[in-house]
């Protein structure tokens, strides 16, 4: 793409956002007015590829542009795939972390393209003690700032990225904000149905897709994690694009982080064990042998695969007709909910709402990484039964629709009533 090869043909929706972004970047240069573009879109709507397309075009037009993410995983994959053709310093200057702009002068950059903007934090640095607010710093540092965001993918207690906050800081810094939306799906076999269905099943929001998943998307529930892993390993042989993922309910011990043969995720009743992704590689998602390990939310968010096998831990269960969350089942090594215990003592209602949202969003994100299919194993039997019941409703619904369609054809052809 950086050499000018088109990665994919943009549909009308993407073209509209693409052209609007270029127009705003030109207007900012011409009128000296700070511009902010917010692009709101769910999983698989082409946000990341559109972001890189814009990076290429803006750079080719002579503007100083950078691609920014909080999560390092996408940046590491891009850098690895591109390093054979470009110098490392060139790539490092194009792809930056969101904490890189604490001391940036005003309007130092022509355009900053911020992917996964929902993952932005207030403070920067290893100890979260630098700067004032990453959103404000990004808008301040560029004449034009483009934020790609999905507020239902906030998965960390420190994630603050929101459209409201972007709008507030744009006004504070004297800028103008434009908002666009991406709806059509590239991931999940183009199935808007599956994504809406997952939201409904996880009880994140009620949708019209209670009984529809899309024609070509493959969703399965496994009772044995061995069978799940075998399926993913078999599918991975085609193109190295299938991976195991898991909720962060198992510890990631420091002393075994480089040992793939030491299992971290252990499910005793099945005599099953698998290692977390190794700590000595930044490219787990594309490493040749990493299908034998399980990635977590932090190493898979912002990336996509053909198929994913997701192990759902004890932080998500089904009780009394409801999907429920339990923050106490998360591993201590997961920092996503660090500080929640203190919040529960001081503001229990806020803490419950926040932890519940983070856990549901985490599984929503994991279960939408697969373009062609998502297969799950639940440690909670009742949750597994619930997922199966939702699948059975789809089968019954589709059978009913096929019957109605067949009867309609028979009526038209044979005159049946």
N, C-alpha and C positions, 0 to 999 in steps of 0.2 A: 504493500500500500504506500509506503514512504517513497517508493520509486515511481509512483503514479499509476500502478495497476489497481483497477477498481476491485475491491474485495467483494462487493455484492451490489446488485442493482437496487437502488432505493425505490420504494413504492411512493405514491403521491404524498402520503403522510410524512415520511422521512424527508422528502424533497422540500416540503413546506417549512419544516423546522430548519433544515440545512440552509435554505436560501434566506430565511429570516435571521439566522445567526450571522451569516455573512453581511447582510444589510446593516444589522445593528453594529457590527464591528466597524464597518465603513462610516456609519453615522457618528460613532464615537470619535473617530479620527477627524472627521470633517467639522463637527460642531463643538468638539471638546466637551461633550456631555457624557458623563459616565453611564454605561448601559449594563443592565443585568437581564439575562434571559433564563427563566426557569422552565425546564422541560420535565414534565411529570409523566412517568410511565411505569407500568408494572414489570415483572420479570419477563425477559425475552422480547421486549418491544424494540430492541435494536439500539438501546441507549449507548452502550459501550462502543459498538462499531461506528455509530454515527459520530460519537465523540472523536474517535481516531480519524475518521474521514475529515472532520473539521480541522483537526490538528494539521493534517497534511495540506489541505487547501489554504489555510491561513498562513502556514509557513511558506508555501509556494508563492503567495502573494506578497511576501516580504515582511510579514508581521512577526513580531516576537510572541510566540504562543507556547504554552506548556499544558500538558495533560496531568491532572492532579487527582490522586485518590488517597483516602485515609488508609485503606487496606492495602498492604504491600503485595498480596498474591497476584493481582492482575498485572501490576507493574513488573514483577519478577518474570512472569510468563512472556510479556511483550519483549522485555530486554533480552531474554534468552533466545527467543525466536528471531530477533533482529540482529543480534550481535555478530552473526556471520557476515553480514553485509555492511554494517556500519561500525564506526569506532565506538567503544564503550562510553567515552566522554560525550559523544554526540547524543547517544541514547539517554544517558543520565541527565542531560540538559533538557530533554523533551519530556521525561516522565518524573514527576516529583511527588513527595509526600505532602499531605495537607498542613503539616507543621513547619513547612519551609519558608513561610512568609511573615513570621513574627516581626522581623526588623526590615521588611521590604519597604522602600520608599513609595510614596503615592504614585500611581500610574507608571510603575517601572516596566510593566508588561503591556503589550497591546491587548492580548486575550489570554485569560486563564479558563481552561475547560475542566470543570470539576465533575468527575464521575462518582457515583455512589455518594451523593452529597448528604444523604440521610445519615452517613457514618461520621460526619464532621463532629469535632469535639469543641468544647469551650477553650481549654488550655492546650498547650503543646509541650513537647519535650518528654524525656524519659520519665520524669517525675510529675508530669502534668502541672508544671509551675511557670510556664513561659507564655507570654502574650496575654491578650485580653479575650479574644474570641476568634476562632478560625474563620468563621463566615465573614466577619467584619474585616479581618486581615486580607482575605482573598479579594473582596470587593475593592478595598482600598488600594491593593497592589496593581490592579489592572484597569485599563480604560473600559474593557468589556469583560464581564464574567458570565460564563455559561454554566448553570447548575443542572445536572441530570439527577433526578430524585425520585424515590419511591418510599414514602413515609412508613409503609408497612414492612420495610426491611430494616428498621432500627432494631438492633439486636444486642446493644450494650447499654449499661446504665449511664454511660457518659455520652452516648449519641444524642446530639441536640439538633441535627440538621432538620429544619422544617421550612416550609414555604413562607409561613408567617414571619419567621425570624429573618429570612433572606429579604423579605419585603421591608421590614423595619430598618435593617442596616442600609439597604439601598437608599431609603428616604433620608436617613441620618447623614449619609455621605453625599447627598445631593444628586443622586442618580435617578434614572428612569427604569422601571421594571416591566418586562414583557413576559407573559406566561403562555406556554404551549403544552399540548398533551399528546402523548403517543399511546395508541390503543392496540393496533394490530400486532399479532404475535408472530415472531420468528421461531422462538423456542416452543417446546411442547407440540411439535408437528403443526404449528400454526393454530393450535387449539386454544381459543379464548375460553372454551368450555371447561377445560381441565383446570385452568387457573382460578376461575370463578368457583368451580366445584370444591377445590382445596380450601378456599376461604370459607365456604359454607360448611364443609366437613370439620374443619378445625374450629368452627364457631367464632371466627374472627369477624365476620359480617354475614348477614343473610343475603343470599343471592338467588337469582332465578334458576341457577344451575344446581338444583337439588338432585336431579336424576339424569344429568347429561354430562359426559366427560369428553366428548369429541370422538370422531370416528376412528382415528388412527393412533391415538395415544394408548400406550400399554401401561396399565397400572395393576400391580399384583400385591397380594398379602401373603407372606410366607410364615409358616409355623415353626420352621427350623432355620436358624441363621446359617448353618452349613450349606443348605440348598440355595439360600440367597447369595452367599459368597460364590458358590460354584457357578451360578447363573451369570453373575457379573464378570467372573474370570473368563467364562466362555465367550460372552459378548465382546469383551475387551480385545479378543484376538483379531477382530476385524480391522480395527483402526486405532487401538490404544486410546479409546475415548469413553470408557466405562469405569466408574469408580465407586468404592464403598464410602459412605459417610455415616456419621453418628452424632446424636445429641451429646453434649458435653456432660455426661453423667459418670464418667470414669476418669480417674486421675491420670496425669501425664508425668510420671516420675522423672526427675532430672537425670538420674544415673543410667537410665535405659533408653533415652530419647534417640539414640543412634542405632538401636538394635531392633531390626524388624522381626527377629525370631522370639522376642520377649513380648507376650501378649499383655496389652493394657486393658482392652475391653474384654471382660470375661463374663460369659453367661453360663453359670455352673450347671443348670438343669439340662443343658444341651452339650456340656463338655466342649464349649466353643470359646476360642480366644483369638483375638486379632490385635496387632499393634496399631497405635496411632501413627499418623504420618511422621516420618523421621525428622528430627530436629537439625540434621546436618545438610538439608537441601531446601532451597527456596522454590523449587520447581516440582513439587510433589505431583501436581495435577497433570504433568506430561512426562514424568520419569517412567522409564520402560517397565520397571518391576513394582511400581507403587500400587498396582491393583491389589497387591497382597496386604495393603495397609488401609486404614480408614482415615479419611479427612474429617475435620471438624468445620464449624461455621466459619472460623477465621481463615482457613486455608482454601475454602471453596466459594465464599461469597464473591460475586463479581465474575465468576467463571462459569462455563457450561460444558456439559458432556453429552454423549449420546444417551447413555443409560446411567442411572444412579441407584444403588442399593442403600437404603437408609435404615439404620438401627435406631429405633425410638426408645429412649430410656425411661426411667421411672419418674422423670419430671413431667411427663404427659400421660395421664390416665383417663379412664372413663368410669364415672360414678353417678348413679341416680339419674341416668339419662342426659348427662352433661360431660363434655370434655373438660377436664380440670388440670391445673398445673400445680407443681410443688417445687418451689425454689430450693428447698432444703436437699433435694436429690441431685443438685448440680455439683460437679467436682470442685474441690477447693482450688485446683490449679486453673480453673476458668475464671477470668477476671470480669466477665460480662456483668455479673451481679455483685461485684465487690462493693461493699458498703450498704447492701440491702438490709442486713441485720440491724444496723444502727437506724436506718430509715423506718423499719418496722416498729422500733421502740418509740420513735418520735412522731412519725406520721403513718400509722398502720394502713389506713385506707389508700393513701397514695402509693405506699410500698407494694401493696397487694396488686393494685392496678398496673403498676410499672413492671413488676416481675412477671405477671401474667402475660402482659403484652410482649415482653421480650422473649419468653419461652415459646409462645405461639408463633411470633414472627420468625424465630430461629428455625422452627420446623417447616414453616411455609417456605422459607428461603432454601433450605436443604432439599425439600421435595419439589422444587421448581428448577433444579439445576439440570435435569435431564431433558434433552430435546425430544427424544423418542419414547422414553419410558421411565417410570419410577417404581421401584419395588421396595416394600417395607417389611420389617420385622419389628414387632412391639414386645417389649419385656412385660407389659401389662396385658394379661389375657383378655380382659374386658374391652380394652381399647382395640385389640385385634378383632374381636367379635364385632365391634361397632363398625370398623372399617369394612369388614366383610358384608355386614348388613347394608352399608351404603353402596357397595359394589353390586349386591344382589338387586337393589332397587333400580340400578342402571340397567341391568340385564332384563329385568321385568319390564321396565319402561320401553327399552328398545324393542323387545319382543312384541309388546302391545302396538308400538308404532309400525313395526313391520307387518303385523296382522292387519292393521287399519289400511296401510298402503296396498297390501295384497288384495284386500276386499274391494278397495276402490277401483283397482285395475280390473278385477273380475266384473264389477258392476258395469264398467265402461265397455269392456269387450263382449261380455256374455249377456248383459242385461239383467244380472242378478239383483235382487232386492232383499 
